[in-house]
């Protein structure tokens, strides 16, 4: 009788360890690379200072995260990492069943954060860039930089 209970306990422990498949396979947090052009910009995630670009932040999968990148003289850049259901959910359906799905949903292992990389192209304050098909960029300037060389101007036709 004791051997049967012991075997049952080992089997139950093994089955329980298979639940939460996504949590086991890819964890409850995710590393997200954050970079900017120019580099050295301050990064805050959900209002908490994380350092300067480039950096890698380890973030919980179960939450959405607001990333703000700032550099003096440049317009701030802000984006949101959103959680999406990971492909590992199928492992739960096959191996972990309902318990595995619940465990992974609670821990965040069922999710992945997108985008996986954040690349901010910072623009100087007072300047906006309009681009079409990444082939032609037009700069609209509210205040010109004195170091710029004038190569032409547009005149209004009457």
PyMOL CGO cylinders between C-alpha atoms (Angstrom):
from pymol import cmd
from pymol.cgo import CYLINDER

trace = [
    CYLINDER, 0.00, 0.00, 0.00, 2.83, 2.39, 0.91, 0.3, 1, 1, 1, 1, 1, 1,
    CYLINDER, 2.83, 2.39, 0.91, 4.57, 1.72, -2.43, 0.3, 1, 1, 1, 1, 1, 1,
    CYLINDER, 4.57, 1.72, -2.43, 1.37, 2.48, -4.32, 0.3, 1, 1, 1, 1, 1, 1,
    CYLINDER, 1.37, 2.48, -4.32, 0.92, 5.80, -2.48, 0.3, 1, 1, 1, 1, 1, 1,
    CYLINDER, 0.92, 5.80, -2.48, 4.55, 6.70, -3.10, 0.3, 1, 1, 1, 1, 1, 1,
    CYLINDER, 4.55, 6.70, -3.10, 4.25, 5.89, -6.82, 0.3, 1, 1, 1, 1, 1, 1,
    CYLINDER, 4.25, 5.89, -6.82, 1.04, 7.89, -6.99, 0.3, 1, 1, 1, 1, 1, 1,
    CYLINDER, 1.04, 7.89, -6.99, 2.75, 10.84, -5.28, 0.3, 1, 1, 1, 1, 1, 1,
    CYLINDER, 2.75, 10.84, -5.28, 5.70, 10.74, -7.71, 0.3, 1, 1, 1, 1, 1, 1,
    CYLINDER, 5.70, 10.74, -7.71, 3.34, 10.47, -10.68, 0.3, 1, 1, 1, 1, 1, 1,
    CYLINDER, 3.34, 10.47, -10.68, 1.22, 13.37, -9.38, 0.3, 1, 1, 1, 1, 1, 1,
    CYLINDER, 1.22, 13.37, -9.38, 4.36, 15.46, -8.86, 0.3, 1, 1, 1, 1, 1, 1,
    CYLINDER, 4.36, 15.46, -8.86, 5.51, 14.72, -12.42, 0.3, 1, 1, 1, 1, 1, 1,
    CYLINDER, 5.51, 14.72, -12.42, 2.12, 15.60, -13.93, 0.3, 1, 1, 1, 1, 1, 1,
    CYLINDER, 2.12, 15.60, -13.93, 1.95, 18.80, -11.86, 0.3, 1, 1, 1, 1, 1, 1,
    CYLINDER, 1.95, 18.80, -11.86, 5.41, 19.82, -13.08, 0.3, 1, 1, 1, 1, 1, 1,
    CYLINDER, 5.41, 19.82, -13.08, 4.15, 19.61, -16.67, 0.3, 1, 1, 1, 1, 1, 1,
    CYLINDER, 4.15, 19.61, -16.67, 1.41, 22.14, -15.97, 0.3, 1, 1, 1, 1, 1, 1,
    CYLINDER, 1.41, 22.14, -15.97, 2.28, 25.68, -16.87, 0.3, 1, 1, 1, 1, 1, 1,
    CYLINDER, 2.28, 25.68, -16.87, 4.12, 24.59, -20.00, 0.3, 1, 1, 1, 1, 1, 1,
    CYLINDER, 4.12, 24.59, -20.00, 4.74, 28.13, -21.30, 0.3, 1, 1, 1, 1, 1, 1,
    CYLINDER, 4.74, 28.13, -21.30, 6.04, 29.30, -17.92, 0.3, 1, 1, 1, 1, 1, 1,
    CYLINDER, 6.04, 29.30, -17.92, 8.54, 26.43, -17.96, 0.3, 1, 1, 1, 1, 1, 1,
    CYLINDER, 8.54, 26.43, -17.96, 9.53, 26.76, -21.63, 0.3, 1, 1, 1, 1, 1, 1,
    CYLINDER, 9.53, 26.76, -21.63, 10.04, 30.51, -21.99, 0.3, 1, 1, 1, 1, 1, 1,
    CYLINDER, 10.04, 30.51, -21.99, 9.58, 32.00, -18.55, 0.3, 1, 1, 1, 1, 1, 1,
    CYLINDER, 9.58, 32.00, -18.55, 7.41, 34.71, -17.07, 0.3, 1, 1, 1, 1, 1, 1,
    CYLINDER, 7.41, 34.71, -17.07, 9.61, 37.60, -18.19, 0.3, 1, 1, 1, 1, 1, 1,
    CYLINDER, 9.61, 37.60, -18.19, 11.10, 38.63, -21.52, 0.3, 1, 1, 1, 1, 1, 1,
    CYLINDER, 11.10, 38.63, -21.52, 14.21, 40.55, -22.51, 0.3, 1, 1, 1, 1, 1, 1,
    CYLINDER, 14.21, 40.55, -22.51, 13.49, 43.53, -24.78, 0.3, 1, 1, 1, 1, 1, 1,
    CYLINDER, 13.49, 43.53, -24.78, 16.26, 45.42, -26.56, 0.3, 1, 1, 1, 1, 1, 1,
    CYLINDER, 16.26, 45.42, -26.56, 15.90, 49.21, -26.56, 0.3, 1, 1, 1, 1, 1, 1,
    CYLINDER, 15.90, 49.21, -26.56, 18.03, 51.49, -28.75, 0.3, 1, 1, 1, 1, 1, 1,
    CYLINDER, 18.03, 51.49, -28.75, 17.91, 55.02, -30.11, 0.3, 1, 1, 1, 1, 1, 1,
    CYLINDER, 17.91, 55.02, -30.11, 19.56, 57.16, -32.76, 0.3, 1, 1, 1, 1, 1, 1,
    CYLINDER, 19.56, 57.16, -32.76, 21.38, 59.07, -31.40, 0.3, 1, 1, 1, 1, 1, 1,
    CYLINDER, 21.38, 59.07, -31.40, 22.44, 56.80, -28.54, 0.3, 1, 1, 1, 1, 1, 1,
    CYLINDER, 22.44, 56.80, -28.54, 22.66, 57.81, -24.89, 0.3, 1, 1, 1, 1, 1, 1,
    CYLINDER, 22.66, 57.81, -24.89, 18.98, 58.70, -24.46, 0.3, 1, 1, 1, 1, 1, 1,
    CYLINDER, 18.98, 58.70, -24.46, 17.28, 58.16, -21.08, 0.3, 1, 1, 1, 1, 1, 1,
    CYLINDER, 17.28, 58.16, -21.08, 14.83, 55.25, -20.92, 0.3, 1, 1, 1, 1, 1, 1,
    CYLINDER, 14.83, 55.25, -20.92, 11.94, 54.98, -18.50, 0.3, 1, 1, 1, 1, 1, 1,
    CYLINDER, 11.94, 54.98, -18.50, 9.54, 52.04, -18.43, 0.3, 1, 1, 1, 1, 1, 1,
    CYLINDER, 9.54, 52.04, -18.43, 6.21, 52.48, -16.67, 0.3, 1, 1, 1, 1, 1, 1,
    CYLINDER, 6.21, 52.48, -16.67, 7.62, 55.65, -15.08, 0.3, 1, 1, 1, 1, 1, 1,
    CYLINDER, 7.62, 55.65, -15.08, 10.72, 53.90, -13.67, 0.3, 1, 1, 1, 1, 1, 1,
    CYLINDER, 10.72, 53.90, -13.67, 14.21, 54.98, -14.83, 0.3, 1, 1, 1, 1, 1, 1,
    CYLINDER, 14.21, 54.98, -14.83, 16.05, 52.12, -16.58, 0.3, 1, 1, 1, 1, 1, 1,
    CYLINDER, 16.05, 52.12, -16.58, 19.24, 53.82, -17.82, 0.3, 1, 1, 1, 1, 1, 1,
    CYLINDER, 19.24, 53.82, -17.82, 20.58, 54.99, -21.19, 0.3, 1, 1, 1, 1, 1, 1,
    CYLINDER, 20.58, 54.99, -21.19, 20.29, 53.50, -24.68, 0.3, 1, 1, 1, 1, 1, 1,
    CYLINDER, 20.29, 53.50, -24.68, 21.26, 50.97, -25.85, 0.3, 1, 1, 1, 1, 1, 1,
    CYLINDER, 21.26, 50.97, -25.85, 20.03, 48.59, -23.15, 0.3, 1, 1, 1, 1, 1, 1,
    CYLINDER, 20.03, 48.59, -23.15, 18.20, 45.32, -22.60, 0.3, 1, 1, 1, 1, 1, 1,
    CYLINDER, 18.20, 45.32, -22.60, 15.27, 45.38, -20.15, 0.3, 1, 1, 1, 1, 1, 1,
    CYLINDER, 15.27, 45.38, -20.15, 13.85, 42.26, -18.53, 0.3, 1, 1, 1, 1, 1, 1,
    CYLINDER, 13.85, 42.26, -18.53, 10.07, 42.82, -18.36, 0.3, 1, 1, 1, 1, 1, 1,
    CYLINDER, 10.07, 42.82, -18.36, 7.18, 40.77, -16.99, 0.3, 1, 1, 1, 1, 1, 1,
    CYLINDER, 7.18, 40.77, -16.99, 5.18, 39.15, -19.78, 0.3, 1, 1, 1, 1, 1, 1,
    CYLINDER, 5.18, 39.15, -19.78, 1.81, 39.49, -18.02, 0.3, 1, 1, 1, 1, 1, 1,
    CYLINDER, 1.81, 39.49, -18.02, 1.70, 43.33, -18.23, 0.3, 1, 1, 1, 1, 1, 1,
    CYLINDER, 1.70, 43.33, -18.23, 1.70, 45.94, -20.98, 0.3, 1, 1, 1, 1, 1, 1,
    CYLINDER, 1.70, 45.94, -20.98, 4.62, 48.37, -20.63, 0.3, 1, 1, 1, 1, 1, 1,
    CYLINDER, 4.62, 48.37, -20.63, 4.95, 52.05, -21.62, 0.3, 1, 1, 1, 1, 1, 1,
    CYLINDER, 4.95, 52.05, -21.62, 8.47, 52.93, -22.77, 0.3, 1, 1, 1, 1, 1, 1,
    CYLINDER, 8.47, 52.93, -22.77, 9.57, 56.56, -22.93, 0.3, 1, 1, 1, 1, 1, 1,
    CYLINDER, 9.57, 56.56, -22.93, 12.90, 57.59, -24.49, 0.3, 1, 1, 1, 1, 1, 1,
    CYLINDER, 12.90, 57.59, -24.49, 14.18, 61.14, -23.98, 0.3, 1, 1, 1, 1, 1, 1,
    CYLINDER, 14.18, 61.14, -23.98, 17.30, 63.09, -24.96, 0.3, 1, 1, 1, 1, 1, 1,
    CYLINDER, 17.30, 63.09, -24.96, 17.90, 66.82, -24.45, 0.3, 1, 1, 1, 1, 1, 1,
    CYLINDER, 17.90, 66.82, -24.45, 17.27, 68.77, -27.67, 0.3, 1, 1, 1, 1, 1, 1,
    CYLINDER, 17.27, 68.77, -27.67, 15.14, 65.97, -29.18, 0.3, 1, 1, 1, 1, 1, 1,
    CYLINDER, 15.14, 65.97, -29.18, 11.44, 65.21, -29.21, 0.3, 1, 1, 1, 1, 1, 1,
    CYLINDER, 11.44, 65.21, -29.21, 10.54, 62.47, -26.70, 0.3, 1, 1, 1, 1, 1, 1,
    CYLINDER, 10.54, 62.47, -26.70, 9.64, 59.05, -28.10, 0.3, 1, 1, 1, 1, 1, 1,
    CYLINDER, 9.64, 59.05, -28.10, 6.97, 56.89, -26.48, 0.3, 1, 1, 1, 1, 1, 1,
    CYLINDER, 6.97, 56.89, -26.48, 5.67, 53.45, -27.34, 0.3, 1, 1, 1, 1, 1, 1,
    CYLINDER, 5.67, 53.45, -27.34, 3.72, 50.66, -25.64, 0.3, 1, 1, 1, 1, 1, 1,
    CYLINDER, 3.72, 50.66, -25.64, 4.72, 47.02, -25.49, 0.3, 1, 1, 1, 1, 1, 1,
    CYLINDER, 4.72, 47.02, -25.49, 1.58, 44.93, -25.55, 0.3, 1, 1, 1, 1, 1, 1,
    CYLINDER, 1.58, 44.93, -25.55, 1.09, 41.34, -24.50, 0.3, 1, 1, 1, 1, 1, 1,
    CYLINDER, 1.09, 41.34, -24.50, -0.14, 38.80, -27.02, 0.3, 1, 1, 1, 1, 1, 1,
    CYLINDER, -0.14, 38.80, -27.02, -0.87, 35.12, -26.55, 0.3, 1, 1, 1, 1, 1, 1,
    CYLINDER, -0.87, 35.12, -26.55, 2.21, 33.00, -27.17, 0.3, 1, 1, 1, 1, 1, 1,
    CYLINDER, 2.21, 33.00, -27.17, 2.33, 29.85, -29.29, 0.3, 1, 1, 1, 1, 1, 1,
    CYLINDER, 2.33, 29.85, -29.29, 3.22, 27.92, -26.13, 0.3, 1, 1, 1, 1, 1, 1,
    CYLINDER, 3.22, 27.92, -26.13, -0.48, 27.95, -25.24, 0.3, 1, 1, 1, 1, 1, 1,
    CYLINDER, -0.48, 27.95, -25.24, -0.80, 24.87, -27.48, 0.3, 1, 1, 1, 1, 1, 1,
    CYLINDER, -0.80, 24.87, -27.48, 1.62, 23.01, -25.21, 0.3, 1, 1, 1, 1, 1, 1,
    CYLINDER, 1.62, 23.01, -25.21, -0.75, 23.67, -22.35, 0.3, 1, 1, 1, 1, 1, 1,
    CYLINDER, -0.75, 23.67, -22.35, -3.72, 22.39, -24.27, 0.3, 1, 1, 1, 1, 1, 1,
    CYLINDER, -3.72, 22.39, -24.27, -1.87, 19.16, -25.13, 0.3, 1, 1, 1, 1, 1, 1,
    CYLINDER, -1.87, 19.16, -25.13, 0.10, 18.54, -21.90, 0.3, 1, 1, 1, 1, 1, 1,
    CYLINDER, 0.10, 18.54, -21.90, -1.07, 20.80, -19.09, 0.3, 1, 1, 1, 1, 1, 1,
    CYLINDER, -1.07, 20.80, -19.09, -4.79, 21.05, -19.71, 0.3, 1, 1, 1, 1, 1, 1,
    CYLINDER, -4.79, 21.05, -19.71, -6.89, 23.57, -17.83, 0.3, 1, 1, 1, 1, 1, 1,
    CYLINDER, -6.89, 23.57, -17.83, -4.52, 23.71, -14.85, 0.3, 1, 1, 1, 1, 1, 1,
    CYLINDER, -4.52, 23.71, -14.85, -1.60, 24.59, -17.13, 0.3, 1, 1, 1, 1, 1, 1,
    CYLINDER, -1.60, 24.59, -17.13, -3.60, 27.33, -18.83, 0.3, 1, 1, 1, 1, 1, 1,
    CYLINDER, -3.60, 27.33, -18.83, -4.59, 28.84, -15.48, 0.3, 1, 1, 1, 1, 1, 1,
    CYLINDER, -4.59, 28.84, -15.48, -1.01, 28.71, -14.14, 0.3, 1, 1, 1, 1, 1, 1,
    CYLINDER, -1.01, 28.71, -14.14, 0.42, 30.33, -17.27, 0.3, 1, 1, 1, 1, 1, 1,
    CYLINDER, 0.42, 30.33, -17.27, -2.29, 33.00, -17.40, 0.3, 1, 1, 1, 1, 1, 1,
    CYLINDER, -2.29, 33.00, -17.40, -1.63, 33.94, -13.76, 0.3, 1, 1, 1, 1, 1, 1,
    CYLINDER, -1.63, 33.94, -13.76, 2.17, 34.02, -14.11, 0.3, 1, 1, 1, 1, 1, 1,
    CYLINDER, 2.17, 34.02, -14.11, 2.17, 35.62, -17.57, 0.3, 1, 1, 1, 1, 1, 1,
    CYLINDER, 2.17, 35.62, -17.57, 3.97, 32.71, -19.21, 0.3, 1, 1, 1, 1, 1, 1,
    CYLINDER, 3.97, 32.71, -19.21, 1.14, 32.42, -21.74, 0.3, 1, 1, 1, 1, 1, 1,
    CYLINDER, 1.14, 32.42, -21.74, 2.05, 35.82, -23.24, 0.3, 1, 1, 1, 1, 1, 1,
    CYLINDER, 2.05, 35.82, -23.24, 4.81, 37.39, -25.31, 0.3, 1, 1, 1, 1, 1, 1,
    CYLINDER, 4.81, 37.39, -25.31, 5.56, 41.10, -25.53, 0.3, 1, 1, 1, 1, 1, 1,
    CYLINDER, 5.56, 41.10, -25.53, 5.46, 42.86, -28.88, 0.3, 1, 1, 1, 1, 1, 1,
    CYLINDER, 5.46, 42.86, -28.88, 7.42, 44.46, -30.34, 0.3, 1, 1, 1, 1, 1, 1,
    CYLINDER, 7.42, 44.46, -30.34, 10.43, 42.44, -29.17, 0.3, 1, 1, 1, 1, 1, 1,
    CYLINDER, 10.43, 42.44, -29.17, 12.83, 45.29, -30.02, 0.3, 1, 1, 1, 1, 1, 1,
    CYLINDER, 12.83, 45.29, -30.02, 12.32, 49.06, -29.68, 0.3, 1, 1, 1, 1, 1, 1,
    CYLINDER, 12.32, 49.06, -29.68, 14.35, 51.29, -32.02, 0.3, 1, 1, 1, 1, 1, 1,
    CYLINDER, 14.35, 51.29, -32.02, 13.67, 55.01, -31.60, 0.3, 1, 1, 1, 1, 1, 1,
    CYLINDER, 13.67, 55.01, -31.60, 14.79, 57.47, -34.30, 0.3, 1, 1, 1, 1, 1, 1,
    CYLINDER, 14.79, 57.47, -34.30, 14.77, 60.69, -32.31, 0.3, 1, 1, 1, 1, 1, 1,
    CYLINDER, 14.77, 60.69, -32.31, 14.07, 63.96, -34.16, 0.3, 1, 1, 1, 1, 1, 1,
    CYLINDER, 14.07, 63.96, -34.16, 15.44, 67.34, -33.12, 0.3, 1, 1, 1, 1, 1, 1,
    CYLINDER, 15.44, 67.34, -33.12, 12.99, 69.60, -31.34, 0.3, 1, 1, 1, 1, 1, 1,
    CYLINDER, 12.99, 69.60, -31.34, 11.16, 71.94, -33.69, 0.3, 1, 1, 1, 1, 1, 1,
    CYLINDER, 11.16, 71.94, -33.69, 11.67, 69.62, -36.67, 0.3, 1, 1, 1, 1, 1, 1,
    CYLINDER, 11.67, 69.62, -36.67, 9.32, 67.09, -38.21, 0.3, 1, 1, 1, 1, 1, 1,
    CYLINDER, 9.32, 67.09, -38.21, 10.16, 64.51, -40.85, 0.3, 1, 1, 1, 1, 1, 1,
    CYLINDER, 10.16, 64.51, -40.85, 7.65, 63.42, -43.47, 0.3, 1, 1, 1, 1, 1, 1,
    CYLINDER, 7.65, 63.42, -43.47, 8.62, 60.31, -45.39, 0.3, 1, 1, 1, 1, 1, 1,
    CYLINDER, 8.62, 60.31, -45.39, 7.03, 58.38, -48.22, 0.3, 1, 1, 1, 1, 1, 1,
    CYLINDER, 7.03, 58.38, -48.22, 8.27, 54.85, -48.99, 0.3, 1, 1, 1, 1, 1, 1,
    CYLINDER, 8.27, 54.85, -48.99, 11.53, 55.62, -47.12, 0.3, 1, 1, 1, 1, 1, 1,
    CYLINDER, 11.53, 55.62, -47.12, 12.90, 57.18, -50.33, 0.3, 1, 1, 1, 1, 1, 1,
    CYLINDER, 12.90, 57.18, -50.33, 12.25, 60.88, -49.93, 0.3, 1, 1, 1, 1, 1, 1,
    CYLINDER, 12.25, 60.88, -49.93, 12.46, 62.78, -46.66, 0.3, 1, 1, 1, 1, 1, 1,
    CYLINDER, 12.46, 62.78, -46.66, 11.35, 66.37, -46.34, 0.3, 1, 1, 1, 1, 1, 1,
    CYLINDER, 11.35, 66.37, -46.34, 12.32, 68.35, -43.25, 0.3, 1, 1, 1, 1, 1, 1,
    CYLINDER, 12.32, 68.35, -43.25, 9.88, 70.97, -42.04, 0.3, 1, 1, 1, 1, 1, 1,
    CYLINDER, 9.88, 70.97, -42.04, 11.75, 73.32, -39.73, 0.3, 1, 1, 1, 1, 1, 1,
    CYLINDER, 11.75, 73.32, -39.73, 10.24, 75.77, -37.29, 0.3, 1, 1, 1, 1, 1, 1,
    CYLINDER, 10.24, 75.77, -37.29, 13.64, 77.18, -36.26, 0.3, 1, 1, 1, 1, 1, 1,
    CYLINDER, 13.64, 77.18, -36.26, 16.66, 76.74, -38.58, 0.3, 1, 1, 1, 1, 1, 1,
    CYLINDER, 16.66, 76.74, -38.58, 20.03, 75.59, -37.28, 0.3, 1, 1, 1, 1, 1, 1,
    CYLINDER, 20.03, 75.59, -37.28, 22.69, 78.29, -37.94, 0.3, 1, 1, 1, 1, 1, 1,
    CYLINDER, 22.69, 78.29, -37.94, 25.19, 75.65, -39.11, 0.3, 1, 1, 1, 1, 1, 1,
    CYLINDER, 25.19, 75.65, -39.11, 22.96, 74.62, -42.04, 0.3, 1, 1, 1, 1, 1, 1,
    CYLINDER, 22.96, 74.62, -42.04, 23.85, 75.67, -45.57, 0.3, 1, 1, 1, 1, 1, 1,
    CYLINDER, 23.85, 75.67, -45.57, 21.05, 77.16, -47.66, 0.3, 1, 1, 1, 1, 1, 1,
    CYLINDER, 21.05, 77.16, -47.66, 20.71, 75.35, -50.98, 0.3, 1, 1, 1, 1, 1, 1,
    CYLINDER, 20.71, 75.35, -50.98, 17.40, 76.74, -52.16, 0.3, 1, 1, 1, 1, 1, 1,
    CYLINDER, 17.40, 76.74, -52.16, 14.00, 78.08, -51.20, 0.3, 1, 1, 1, 1, 1, 1,
    CYLINDER, 14.00, 78.08, -51.20, 10.40, 77.81, -52.27, 0.3, 1, 1, 1, 1, 1, 1,
    CYLINDER, 10.40, 77.81, -52.27, 8.43, 80.83, -53.39, 0.3, 1, 1, 1, 1, 1, 1,
    CYLINDER, 8.43, 80.83, -53.39, 4.71, 81.12, -53.55, 0.3, 1, 1, 1, 1, 1, 1,
    CYLINDER, 4.71, 81.12, -53.55, 3.30, 81.60, -57.04, 0.3, 1, 1, 1, 1, 1, 1,
    CYLINDER, 3.30, 81.60, -57.04, 0.63, 84.29, -57.32, 0.3, 1, 1, 1, 1, 1, 1,
]
cmd.load_cgo(trace, "trace")
